[in-house]
Amino acid sequence: MRYFSLCIASMAAVFSLSHTAWADPQAAKPVSTMKDSPFAAPSTLPFELPQFKDIHDTDYMPAFTAGMTQQLREVKTIAHNPAAPTFENTIVAFERSGALLTRVSKVFFNLSQSNTDPAMEKVEQEITPKLAAHQDAIGLDPVLFKRIDALYQRRDELNLDPESLQLLKRDYIGMVRGGAKLNDADKGKLRQMNQQLASLSTTYRLNVLKANADGGIVVDTAQELDGLTPVQIGAAAEAAKARGLTGKYLLALENTTVQPISYSLTNRALRERIFRSSIARSTSGPTNNLDIIAQMIRLRAERARLLGYPTHAAYVLEDDTAATPEAVNRILGEIAPVAVAAAKREAADIQQLIDQQASTAHTASFTLQPWDWEFYANQIRQARFAFDDATVKPYFELEHVLKDGVFYVAHELYGVTFKERPDLQSYRDDVRVFEVFDANGSPLGLFLADYFARDNKQGGAWMDTFVDQSLLLGDKAVVVNNLNLSKPAKGEPVLLSFDEVTTMFHEFGHGLHGLFSHVRYPSLSGIMVPPDFGEYPSQYNEMWAREPAVLAHYARHYKTGEPMPKALFDQVLAAQKFNDGFKTTSYLAAAMLDQSWHQIGPDQAPPADQVMAFETNALKQVGMDFAPVPVRYHSAYFLHIFTGGYEAGYYSYLWSEVLARDTGEWFHTHGGISRANGDYLRAKILSRGRTEEPKDLFQEFYGKQPEVGPYLEYHGLTAQ
C-alpha cells in the first residue's frame, strides 16, 4: 500500500497519516528484532484493530526503519521489472507496497496527536524528515516514473475500468506534482526543501501542544469562576489536581482564539486574561513559532516556484476542487462583506447592552472588546430566545447524543447499526470501540470514540483512520473520532453545548465517509479526497443535529428522561442563526489569512520579526480587521495550515459547506430522512472515495453546479 495519501482530520506532517496510543508507555521494552514487533504482521484482532496493549514507544523507530526499507525494496522490484509495464505489474503492485510502513504510521501518527508522550515527540521529530526523504526516494525515482508515464500515455488503449483509470491518472499526476519531471539538480533542491518543511512542521505542532498546556489559566478561588456551572468548576478543579495544583482551578486552552469557557464568566478581568494568554501562544519563549512560520512560508513559495507554479496556493489548489486561487478568492470575497456587515450589526447590539447595563449600575461604560463578545452575546441570546447553555445542556447528555442522535440518524438513513465491543481494547480505557453493521447485517468496520480532552492530546476535533477500506487488500475501515470535551468529576454527567453536539455529528460524518467507502484501491478510499471535498460529508451530517425530528429523539433531560420542551426546542433552532456574523467573520478571517500567506512569492515572505505585522496587514487588506471579532486562529497556533495539511486549503470548510447546504436543500426537497435518500447519497458520494473527481461526483448527485443561496440562508446571512 503506497503512501501518496492525505487523511482528512489528523493530517500529520508529511503523510498526514493516523496515530494511535499504547496501553502503558512506562512499560516500554526494547524490540530485539522485527520478528518481535507488534507491527511485523497485520493485527489478528477483528478488522486488524491494532493490538495496543502490545505496542510500546520503543517499537516505533525499528518498525519505521524496516517499513521504509521494505517499501524501497518493493518499489525497486517494480521499477526494474524486465517485463514491459502493465497496470497489474506496475500500478497495482505499487498500490500493494508499503504495508509495514502503513501499519506503523497509522498507529504512530494517530497517537502522536491524541495520546503522545515525550518519547513519542522525540520519535516524531526524528522520523518526519526521514519519511519526507523516503517519499521523495519513491516519488522522484526516474525509473518508476518512466513505467508509470508509459502507461499513462497509453491509458486510452488499456481498456481499464473507470476506477483503475482514475488510479493510473492519480499516480501520474501525483508524481508529476511531486517533481518527477525535474532535472537531477532541482530534484536535489526539492528533497532538501521537503525534509526541512517536515522538520519545521513537526516542531511547530509540538510547540503548539506545549503552549496550549503551558498557557492554561490557574485560578485561586471558585469565586473568580462566577457564571460557570458546578460541573464546569468541578472539571477545572480536577484539571488543576491532575497537575499537582490541588485546591486551585485550571482553565485549559483550546486551539481557537476565543475560548468557550469565557462565554459564561462574569469576571471581565479573567476573561481578558484568558484571551491574552490565548493569542500569546507560541509567539515568544521556548515555544515561539514565528521563525518557523517565516521559514515555512519562504520554503513553500520556493518549492512552488521550483515546480513551475507562481505561488504555493496555485500549486495546492490546482489539485483541489476549487482549482485556482482566483476561484477561492471569488467565493470568499462574495461572502465576506455579508458576514462582516452582520457582525457589525451584532456588535452594535452588544455595545448597546453594555451601555445600558453601565447606565443602570451607574458605572462607566467601555468599548466592546473580543473577550467581551460571547459573554454579552450570550445575554442577548437569552433575552431573545429565553434560554442559555445552562438551560439546554441537561438535554444533551453524551450517551443520549451518541446513541439516540448520531447513531440513530445513521440507522434511519443508511440502515447501519452499532454494537459496543468492550472486549476490544483501545489505547485508553475511556476510548470506546463499536462494531458497525450494514443494513443486511454484514460487518462494515469499527468506530472508535475518543471524546475527552487531556494534556497530551491536540486540541480541536478530528477524524482519522487506523485501517482504510480496500477491496484489493480485503480491508474494512477502522475509524476514530476525536473531540476535546471536558471530562467531569467522577459520577457527574457529560453534558454538552449544542455546538459540541454539532461537532459530534460533524466528525461522525467524516467517520461515515470512511466506513461507507466501497472502492478497490486504498489510495482512492474513503477520505482520500481533496480537503475542499473531504469536509463536505461532515458539514452535511451536521444538519441532522438540528433537524426537529432528530433533536426530539435525542434531546432528553439526563435526570428525568423528559424530552426537551417544544418551546425550548424551537428556541434552540431559531438561535442557530444568532451570532453567525461573528462566527463566519472569524472563520473567513482565518481562511483569507491562509490565502494571504500562500499567495505570495518567496521574495515577499517576511522575516520572523515581521510575521505578526504581515498578518495584521493581510487582514486589513481583505477587510477582515474588525477589532471586536478576532481571527479564529492567529498564525502562531494555526495548526491547520502549518502542520495539518490544509495550507492554502482552510477555505475548504466554507467551500464544502456550500456543497453540504445544497445537499440539505436536496434532502428536504426529496422528503427528508429516508432510506431511499440516504442510500442515494451513499451510492453517489459516501461510498465513492476519489474514484471520480469530486466536482463530477457532486454534479452526478445534485444534478447541477453548487449554489451559495442555501448556505447564506442556513446561516441567516442574507443581505440586509
ROTORTI-140848 format. One line per 8 residues: number of its first residue (from 1); their letters; for each residue z, x, y of C-alpha. Coordinates in Angstrom, 2 decimals. Last residue first. Example, Ala and Ser with C-alpha at 12.3 -4.5 7.8 and 13.67 -1.06 7.14 Angstrom:
BEGIN
2	SA	7.14:13.67:-1.06  7.80:12.30:-4.50 .
END
This chain:
BEGIN
720	QATLGHYE	4.98:-29.99:43.38  2.88:-28.06:40.85  3.56:-28.76:37.20  6.31:-26.53:35.91  8.31:-29.03:33.86  8.45:-26.60:30.98  6.62:-28.76:28.43  4.23:-29.94:31.16 .
712	LYPGVEPQ	3.22:-26.40:32.04  2.62:-25.52:28.38  0.74:-28.78:27.69  -1.63:-28.01:30.60  -2.49:-24.41:29.67  -5.34:-25.27:27.30  -6.45:-23.21:24.28  -10.14:-23.46:23.27 .
704	KGYFEQFL	-11.27:-26.27:20.98  -10.95:-27.73:17.49  -7.25:-27.01:17.18  -7.20:-25.60:13.64  -10.61:-23.92:13.47  -10.21:-22.65:17.06  -6.80:-21.24:16.20  -8.15:-19.33:13.19 .
696	DKPEETRG	-11.10:-18.07:15.26  -8.84:-16.74:18.01  -6.68:-15.10:15.36  -9.47:-13.06:13.72  -9.84:-14.03:10.09  -7.85:-12.90:7.05  -5.20:-11.92:9.57  -2.33:-13.81:7.96 .
688	RSLIKARL	-3.84:-17.01:6.55  -0.94:-19.02:5.15  0.54:-20.12:8.47  -2.70:-20.89:10.28  -5.28:-23.24:8.71  -3.59:-24.12:5.41  -0.07:-24.21:6.83  -1.18:-26.22:9.84 .
680	YDGNARSI	-2.90:-28.75:7.55  0.09:-28.85:5.18  2.39:-29.64:8.05  0.16:-32.43:9.35  -0.21:-34.05:5.93  3.45:-33.55:5.13  4.40:-35.47:8.23  6.26:-34.85:11.47 .
672	GGHTHFWE	4.27:-36.04:14.47  1.56:-38.72:14.24  -1.70:-36.93:14.99  -1.41:-36.92:18.77  2.17:-35.71:18.46  1.11:-32.87:16.20  -1.83:-31.86:18.41  0.36:-31.79:21.53 .
664	GTDRALVE	2.77:-29.53:19.68  -0.16:-27.33:18.71  -1.23:-27.07:22.35  2.38:-26.16:23.07  2.23:-23.37:20.48  -1.10:-21.99:21.68  0.24:-21.78:25.25  3.39:-20.35:23.71 .
656	SWLYSYYG	1.41:-17.53:22.17  0.07:-16.42:25.53  3.54:-16.72:27.06  5.27:-14.75:24.31  2.41:-12.28:24.15  2.79:-11.24:27.79  5.08:-8.56:26.35  1.94:-6.90:24.99 .
648	AEYGGTFI	1.16:-3.92:27.22  3.77:-2.17:25.07  4.98:-4.68:22.49  5.57:-2.27:19.59  9.35:-2.36:19.93  10.21:1.09:21.24  9.26:1.27:24.90  7.71:-2.16:25.41 .
640	HLFYASHY	10.07:-4.48:23.55  13.13:-2.33:24.16  13.15:-2.87:27.93  16.53:-1.15:28.44  15.67:1.38:31.17  12.69:-0.65:32.36  14.72:-3.62:33.54  14.61:-6.58:31.22 .
632	RVPVPAFD	14.55:-10.26:32.22  13.61:-9.34:35.78  16.23:-10.62:38.19  16.01:-14.02:39.90  18.16:-14.10:43.06  16.02:-11.34:44.63  12.54:-12.88:44.39  10.55:-9.70:43.72 .
624	MGVQKLAN	7.92:-11.27:41.47  5.06:-11.37:43.97  2.78:-9.07:41.98  3.10:-6.18:44.45  6.85:-6.64:44.77  7.42:-6.36:41.03  5.40:-3.14:40.93  7.24:-1.72:43.96 .
616	TEFAMVQD	10.64:-2.19:42.36  9.47:-0.77:39.02  7.88:2.26:40.66  11.09:2.85:42.62  13.05:2.71:39.36  10.80:5.32:37.77  10.70:7.62:40.81  13.36:10.14:39.73 .
608	APPAQDPG	11.78:10.36:36.28  8.32:11.30:37.57  5.78:8.53:38.21  2.62:7.92:36.16  -0.32:7.57:38.54  -2.17:10.71:37.34  -1.91:9.44:33.76  -3.82:6.25:34.59 .
600	IQHWSQDL	-2.18:2.92:35.35  -2.50:-0.46:33.65  0.39:0.26:31.27  3.39:0.29:33.59  2.05:-2.56:35.73  1.31:-4.60:32.60  4.91:-4.26:31.42  6.15:-5.19:34.90 .
592	MAAALYST	3.95:-8.30:34.70  5.58:-9.36:31.44  9.07:-8.60:32.76  8.50:-10.56:35.97  6.97:-13.35:33.88  10.19:-13.64:31.86  12.43:-13.87:34.92  10.04:-16.32:36.58 .
584	TKFGDNFK	9.94:-18.49:33.46  13.72:-18.63:33.14  14.38:-19.27:36.83  11.70:-21.94:37.20  12.85:-23.37:33.88  16.20:-24.25:35.42  16.03:-27.83:34.12  13.16:-28.60:31.76 .
576	QAALVQDF	15.46:-28.71:28.77  17.87:-30.93:30.68  15.96:-34.09:29.77  16.31:-33.38:26.06  20.02:-32.62:26.34  20.54:-35.71:28.47  18.80:-37.91:25.93  21.09:-36.70:23.12 .
568	LAKPMPEG	24.11:-37.14:25.39  23.14:-40.78:25.91  22.27:-41.15:22.22  25.68:-39.98:21.15  25.55:-36.86:18.94  26.09:-37.91:15.35  29.66:-38.25:14.12  30.69:-35.72:11.49 .
560	TKYHRAYH	34.23:-35.87:12.85  35.11:-32.18:13.17  31.74:-30.39:13.45  30.23:-33.16:15.54  26.72:-33.83:14.28  23.40:-32.64:15.73  21.42:-32.07:12.51  19.54:-35.32:11.86 .
552	ALVAPERA	19.56:-36.69:15.41  18.04:-33.43:16.62  15.25:-33.82:14.08  14.34:-37.39:15.02  14.54:-36.59:18.74  12.38:-33.42:18.58  14.33:-30.74:20.45  14.74:-28.22:17.64 .
544	WMENYQSP	11.31:-29.21:16.32  9.55:-27.64:19.29  10.90:-24.20:18.44  8.53:-24.01:15.44  5.57:-23.62:17.82  7.06:-20.58:19.52  7.67:-19.05:16.09  4.18:-19.75:14.78 .
536	YEGFDPPV	2.62:-18.42:18.04  4.63:-15.21:18.38  2.31:-13.40:15.98  -0.74:-14.42:17.98  -0.04:-12.41:21.12  1.65:-9.80:18.94  -1.57:-9.12:16.99  -1.40:-10.07:13.30 .
528	MIGSLSPY	0.32:-8.56:10.27  2.85:-11.42:10.25  1.74:-12.91:6.97  -0.49:-10.53:5.05  -3.63:-8.74:6.21  -2.31:-5.30:5.32  -0.90:-6.68:2.07  -4.31:-7.72:0.70 .
520	RVHSFLGH	-4.80:-10.88:-1.33  -3.57:-13.57:1.01  -1.22:-16.52:0.71  1.33:-16.11:3.50  3.73:-19.04:3.52  6.86:-16.85:3.41  5.79:-14.53:6.24  4.70:-17.23:8.70 .
512	LGHGFEHF	7.69:-19.26:7.53  10.01:-16.46:8.62  8.34:-16.16:12.01  9.01:-19.88:12.49  12.56:-19.18:11.31  12.94:-16.88:14.28  12.05:-19.67:16.68  14.19:-22.34:14.97 .
504	MTTVEDFS	17.23:-20.07:15.20  16.37:-19.24:18.81  16.26:-22.95:19.64  19.76:-23.36:18.26  20.89:-20.40:20.33  19.44:-22.02:23.45  21.21:-25.27:22.49  24.49:-23.41:22.55 .
496	LLVPEGKA	26.00:-22.78:19.16  29.34:-23.40:17.50  30.48:-21.15:14.64  33.72:-22.79:13.53  37.08:-21.01:13.66  38.86:-20.01:10.44  38.75:-16.29:11.17  38.11:-15.59:14.84 .
488	PKSLNLNN	34.58:-16.28:15.98  31.49:-14.14:15.32  29.41:-14.15:18.46  25.81:-14.85:17.51  23.39:-11.93:17.56  20.43:-13.17:15.53  18.44:-11.52:12.74  16.09:-13.38:10.40 .
480	VVVAKDGL	15.06:-11.68:7.16  12.01:-12.09:4.95  11.29:-11.35:1.28  7.70:-12.38:0.58  6.09:-12.65:-2.84  4.41:-9.65:-4.43  1.73:-9.63:-7.16  0.21:-6.44:-5.79 .
472	LLSQDVFT	-3.25:-7.87:-5.10  -1.84:-11.34:-4.44  0.25:-9.88:-1.62  3.33:-11.17:0.21  5.23:-8.55:2.19  8.61:-7.28:0.96  11.61:-6.35:3.11  10.21:-8.35:6.00 .
464	DMWAGGQK	11.21:-8.78:9.62  12.41:-11.40:12.07  14.06:-10.86:15.43  16.88:-11.79:17.78  18.47:-9.87:20.62  20.78:-6.89:20.46  20.47:-4.01:18.01  23.23:-3.87:15.42 .
456	NDRAFYDA	25.86:-1.15:15.06  28.27:-2.82:17.49  28.12:-6.18:15.75  26.48:-9.55:16.38  26.20:-12.24:13.70  23.19:-14.08:12.23  21.82:-12.09:9.32  20.05:-14.81:7.30 .
448	LFLGLPSG	17.92:-13.60:4.39  15.05:-15.76:3.07  13.61:-15.05:-0.37  10.25:-15.85:-1.92  7.90:-18.72:-2.71  9.20:-19.89:-6.10  7.35:-22.79:-7.76  8.94:-26.24:-7.47 .
440	NADFVEFV	5.74:-28.09:-6.59  6.80:-28.37:-2.93  7.41:-24.62:-2.75  10.77:-23.04:-3.46  12.72:-20.63:-1.24  15.61:-18.56:-2.59  18.34:-18.08:-0.02  20.35:-14.90:0.71 .
432	RVDDRYSQ	23.19:-14.77:3.24  24.27:-11.78:5.32  28.04:-12.09:5.85  28.97:-9.76:2.99  26.66:-7.04:4.24  23.62:-5.33:2.72  22.73:-8.31:0.54  23.96:-9.08:-2.95 .
424	LDPREKFT	22.00:-11.63:-4.94  24.55:-13.69:-6.90  25.32:-15.67:-3.74  21.81:-17.17:-4.05  21.55:-20.14:-1.71  18.86:-22.60:-2.74  16.19:-23.72:-0.29  13.47:-26.35:-0.49 .
416	VGYLEHAV	9.84:-26.49:0.68  7.94:-29.77:1.11  5.85:-28.47:4.03  6.62:-30.70:6.99  9.71:-32.57:5.82  11.11:-29.58:3.94  10.59:-27.14:6.79  12.15:-29.68:9.15 .
408	YFVGDKLV	15.24:-29.96:6.96  15.63:-26.19:6.56  15.94:-25.64:10.32  17.89:-28.81:11.09  20.16:-30.13:8.37  20.59:-26.79:6.59  20.65:-24.30:9.45  21.84:-26.49:12.30 .
400	HELEFYPK	24.50:-28.10:10.13  25.78:-24.72:8.96  25.82:-23.27:12.47  27.69:-26.10:14.19  25.67:-27.66:16.97  27.47:-30.90:17.80  30.61:-29.09:18.97  28.35:-27.09:21.31 .
392	VTADDFAF	27.28:-30.04:23.48  30.36:-30.74:25.57  31.22:-27.06:26.04  27.58:-26.38:26.84  27.65:-28.81:29.75  27.08:-32.53:30.16  26.55:-35.18:32.79  22.79:-34.61:33.26 .
384	RAQRIQNA	22.58:-34.20:36.99  26.15:-33.15:37.71  26.48:-31.04:34.58  23.15:-29.31:35.22  24.17:-28.70:38.81  27.36:-27.07:37.54  25.39:-24.98:35.05  23.07:-23.88:37.84 .
376	YFEWDWPQ	26.19:-22.70:39.65  27.25:-20.33:36.89  23.64:-19.53:35.97  22.76:-18.26:39.43  25.91:-16.50:40.57  25.31:-13.09:38.97  21.81:-13.03:40.47  23.17:-13.54:44.00 .
368	LTFSATHA	23.27:-16.67:46.19  24.33:-15.89:49.72  27.97:-16.46:50.56  30.15:-19.23:52.06  33.41:-18.52:53.80  36.28:-20.74:52.78  37.41:-24.17:53.96  37.50:-25.44:50.34 .
360	TSAQQDIL	35.15:-28.34:51.12  32.93:-26.12:53.25  32.77:-23.42:50.57  31.93:-26.03:47.94  29.14:-27.46:50.10  27.70:-24.02:50.87  27.60:-23.03:47.19  26.00:-26.39:46.29 .
352	QQIDAAER	23.32:-25.96:48.98  22.64:-22.44:47.72  22.13:-23.83:44.22  19.65:-26.47:45.39  17.73:-23.89:47.43  17.62:-21.58:44.43  16.14:-24.33:42.26  13.37:-24.91:44.78 .
344	KAAAVAVP	12.78:-21.16:44.90  12.61:-21.01:41.11  10.00:-23.81:41.05  7.85:-21.92:43.57  8.26:-18.77:41.49  7.11:-20.59:38.34  4.05:-22.16:39.98  3.09:-18.84:41.55 .
336	AIEGLIRN	3.45:-17.05:38.17  1.40:-19.44:36.01  -2.14:-18.58:37.04  -1.37:-14.91:37.67  -0.02:-14.51:34.15  -3.15:-16.16:32.73  -5.51:-14.07:34.86  -3.66:-10.80:34.45 .
328	VAEPTAAT	-3.85:-11.19:30.67  -7.59:-11.89:30.77  -8.18:-8.96:33.13  -6.19:-6.67:30.88  -8.74:-7.41:28.14  -8.98:-8.77:24.55  -6.39:-11.61:24.83  -6.32:-11.97:21.03 .
320	DDELVYAA	-5.31:-8.35:20.64  -7.47:-5.39:19.57  -8.90:-4.65:23.03  -5.45:-5.36:24.46  -3.93:-2.09:23.32  -6.62:0.27:24.64  -7.12:-1.55:27.95  -3.35:-1.61:28.41 .
312	HTPYGLLR	-3.16:2.13:27.75  -5.60:2.71:30.58  -9.20:3.78:31.21  -10.08:3.88:27.50  -12.02:6.59:25.67  -9.54:7.77:23.06  -8.47:10.73:25.21  -7.95:8.36:28.15 .
304	AREARLRI	-5.72:6.15:26.01  -3.75:9.20:24.89  -3.28:10.35:28.47  -2.03:6.91:29.52  0.37:6.76:26.59  1.60:10.28:27.32  2.21:9.53:31.01  4.07:6.30:30.27 .
296	MQAIIDLN	6.11:7.95:27.54  7.13:10.94:29.67  8.26:8.83:32.62  10.11:6.42:30.33  11.91:9.29:28.58  12.93:10.72:31.96  14.40:7.36:32.93  16.19:6.73:29.63 .
288	NTPGSTSR	19.67:7.98:30.52  22.02:7.52:27.54  24.01:10.74:28.18  24.59:9.91:31.85  22.36:7.76:34.02  19.93:4.81:33.96  20.56:3.81:30.34  22.44:0.62:31.26 .
280	AISSRFIR	23.06:0.16:34.98  21.50:-3.33:34.99  24.08:-4.72:32.55  27.10:-3.00:34.08  26.10:-4.45:37.42  25.83:-7.92:35.94  29.18:-7.73:34.16  30.95:-6.52:37.30 .
272	ERLARNTL	29.30:-9.25:39.34  30.53:-11.92:36.92  33.99:-10.33:36.97  34.09:-10.53:40.76  32.95:-14.15:40.62  35.79:-15.21:38.29  34.79:-18.76:37.30  33.12:-17.53:34.11 .
264	SYSIPQVT	30.95:-20.22:32.48  27.40:-18.88:32.69  28.58:-15.27:32.77  28.82:-15.07:28.97  25.04:-15.52:28.82  24.45:-12.06:30.34  21.57:-11.80:32.79  19.68:-8.53:32.23 .
256	TNELALLY	18.86:-9.24:28.59  19.84:-6.98:25.70  23.29:-8.48:25.15  26.42:-6.81:26.44  29.79:-7.21:24.78  32.70:-8.86:26.59  35.85:-7.21:25.22  39.32:-8.67:25.65 .
248	KGTLGRAK	42.65:-6.85:25.62  45.80:-7.14:23.50  44.50:-4.80:20.81  41.91:-2.37:22.13  41.23:-0.50:18.88  37.51:-1.20:18.95  37.77:-4.05:16.44  40.67:-5.40:18.50 .
240	AAEAAAGI	38.40:-5.71:21.52  35.84:-7.72:19.53  38.61:-9.93:18.12  39.94:-10.62:21.63  36.45:-11.47:22.88  35.97:-13.83:19.90  39.27:-15.52:20.70  38.22:-15.99:24.32 .
232	QVPTLGDL	34.95:-17.53:23.17  36.76:-19.86:20.75  39.28:-20.84:23.42  36.34:-21.81:25.66  35.41:-19.69:28.66  35.96:-21.00:32.17  38.86:-18.71:33.01  38.30:-15.31:31.47 .
224	EQATDVVI	40.39:-13.46:34.05  43.39:-15.48:32.90  42.95:-14.06:29.40  44.11:-10.71:30.68  43.00:-7.08:30.59  39.22:-7.38:30.46  37.03:-4.68:28.91  33.34:-5.05:29.77 .
216	GGDANAKL	30.84:-3.75:27.21  28.63:-0.98:28.58  29.49:1.54:25.87  28.10:-0.68:23.11  24.96:-1.64:25.02  24.53:1.96:26.15  24.74:3.17:22.55  22.01:0.81:21.37 .
208	VNLRYTTS	19.97:1.56:24.49  20.16:5.30:23.86  19.23:4.80:20.22  16.11:2.93:21.28  15.05:5.56:23.84  15.65:8.40:21.37  13.42:6.68:18.83  10.66:6.09:21.37 .
200	LSALQQNM	10.79:9.70:22.55  10.45:11.05:19.02  7.51:8.77:18.18  5.83:9.50:21.51  6.06:13.24:20.95  4.63:12.90:17.44  1.76:10.76:18.68  0.98:13.14:21.54 .
192	QRLKGKDA	0.87:16.19:19.25  -1.44:14.46:16.80  -3.70:13.34:19.64  -4.03:16.86:21.02  -5.01:18.16:17.58  -7.50:15.34:17.18  -8.94:16.37:20.54  -9.58:19.87:19.27 .
184	DNLKAGGR	-11.06:18.62:15.99  -13.55:16.27:17.63  -12.64:12.60:17.96  -14.29:9.97:15.77  -11.18:9.28:13.65  -9.03:8.73:16.74  -6.70:5.88:15.73  -8.99:3.30:17.31 .
176	VMGIYDRK	-11.74:4.49:14.98  -9.36:4.46:12.01  -8.06:0.97:12.73  -11.54:-0.40:13.39  -12.78:0.85:10.01  -9.76:-0.40:8.11  -9.85:-3.74:9.94  -13.55:-4.21:9.19 .
168	LLQLSEPD	-13.06:-3.43:5.50  -10.13:-5.83:5.34  -12.16:-8.57:7.04  -14.96:-8.10:4.53  -12.43:-8.45:1.70  -11.11:-11.68:3.23  -14.60:-13.14:3.75  -15.81:-12.39:0.18 .
160	LNLEDRRQ	-17.90:-9.25:-0.03  -21.63:-9.31:-0.70  -21.88:-5.54:-0.15  -25.13:-5.56:1.79  -23.70:-6.84:5.07  -21.00:-4.17:4.99  -23.43:-1.26:4.65  -22.32:0.50:7.87 .
152	YLADIRKF	-18.72:-0.35:6.99  -19.05:1.15:3.52  -20.34:4.44:4.89  -17.67:4.44:7.58  -14.93:4.01:4.96  -16.27:6.94:2.96  -16.73:9.16:6.01  -13.28:8.15:7.27 .
144	LVPDLGIA	-11.67:9.50:4.11  -13.49:12.80:4.50  -12.69:13.04:8.22  -8.92:12.56:7.74  -7.69:11.41:11.17  -5.96:8.23:9.95  -4.39:9.91:6.94  -2.94:13.05:8.49 .
136	DQHAALKP	-2.36:10.99:11.63  -0.01:8.59:9.85  1.80:11.55:8.29  2.23:13.17:11.68  3.68:9.93:13.04  5.93:9.70:9.99  7.15:13.24:10.66  7.80:12.33:14.31 .
128	TIEQEVKE	9.88:9.33:13.13  11.78:11.17:10.38  14.15:13.43:12.25  15.36:10.99:14.89  15.65:8.27:12.28  17.61:10.48:9.89  20.12:11.31:12.63  20.46:7.63:13.50 .
120	MAPDTNSQ	21.03:6.90:9.82  23.89:9.38:9.68  25.41:7.96:12.86  25.46:4.38:11.48  22.97:1.52:11.47  23.28:-2.09:10.38  20.62:-4.27:12.00  18.24:-1.90:13.74 .
112	SLNFFVKS	18.38:1.13:11.45  18.88:-1.28:8.59  15.42:-2.80:8.83  13.90:0.60:9.44  15.47:2.08:6.34  14.74:-0.70:3.89  11.09:-1.24:4.73  10.55:2.49:5.10 .
104	VRTLLAGS	11.99:3.29:1.67  9.83:0.75:-0.12  6.66:1.42:1.89  6.86:5.15:1.27  7.15:4.51:-2.46  4.14:2.16:-2.46  1.95:4.49:-0.38  -1.48:3.65:-1.77 .
96	REFAVITN	-2.60:0.24:-3.03  -4.61:-0.60:0.07  -6.37:2.76:-0.09  -7.42:2.00:-3.66  -8.69:-1.39:-2.49  -10.72:0.21:0.31  -12.02:3.26:-1.56  -12.55:2.78:-5.28 .
88	EFTPAAPN	-12.78:-1.01:-5.05  -15.00:-1.35:-1.96  -17.29:1.32:-3.28  -17.78:4.91:-2.21  -20.10:7.01:-4.39  -18.26:8.78:-7.19  -17.00:12.29:-6.56  -13.63:10.92:-5.35 .
80	HAITKVER	-12.56:13.30:-2.62  -11.28:10.69:-0.16  -9.59:8.53:-2.79  -7.87:11.46:-4.53  -6.79:12.84:-1.15  -5.39:9.42:-0.27  -3.26:9.35:-3.41  -1.95:12.88:-2.82 .
72	LQQTMGAT	-1.16:12.03:0.80  0.62:8.91:-0.44  2.78:10.84:-2.89  3.76:13.50:-0.38  4.68:10.86:2.18  6.77:8.98:-0.36  8.49:12.11:-1.66  9.55:13.10:1.85 .
64	FAPMYDTD	10.64:9.58:2.78  12.52:9.25:-0.51  14.32:12.57:-0.06  15.17:11.61:3.53  16.51:8.15:2.69  18.82:8.59:-0.28  21.55:10.47:1.61  22.38:7.35:3.61 .
56	HIDKFQPL	23.22:5.40:0.49  21.42:2.70:-1.50  22.89:1.49:-4.82  24.67:-1.57:-3.42  21.52:-2.50:-1.52  19.36:-3.05:-4.57  16.32:-4.04:-2.51  15.01:-7.55:-3.22 .
48	EFPLTSPA	12.07:-6.98:-5.57  11.34:-10.73:-5.70  14.28:-11.10:-8.12  16.09:-7.78:-8.66  14.38:-5.02:-10.64  13.69:-3.05:-7.48  10.38:-1.22:-7.44  10.61:2.39:-8.61 .
40	AFPSDKMT	11.81:5.67:-7.12  13.53:3.91:-4.20  17.01:3.73:-5.76  16.68:7.49:-6.27  17.90:9.12:-9.48  14.41:10.07:-10.66  13.79:11.29:-7.12  16.08:14.18:-8.00 .
32	SVPKAAQP	19.63:15.29:-7.17  20.40:12.43:-4.83  23.56:13.10:-2.83  26.31:10.51:-2.62  27.19:8.05:0.10  30.49:6.26:-0.48  31.21:6.12:3.24  27.96:4.26:3.74 .
24	DAWATHSL	29.24:1.38:1.59  26.89:-1.51:0.85  23.69:-0.19:2.32  21.51:-1.55:5.02  17.99:-2.78:5.53  15.14:-1.96:7.87  11.60:-3.07:8.37  8.50:-1.37:9.65 .
16	SFVAAMSA	7.19:-0.97:13.13  5.02:1.87:11.90  5.70:4.31:14.71  8.88:3.17:16.41  10.49:0.21:14.68  8.68:-3.06:15.16  11.61:-5.34:14.28  10.04:-8.61:15.24 .
8	ICLSFYRM	6.39:-8.72:14.50  5.85:-6.00:11.92  2.85:-3.84:12.68  0.68:-2.40:9.95  -1.50:0.65:9.39  0.63:1.84:6.46  -1.11:1.76:3.15  0.00:0.00:0.00 .
END
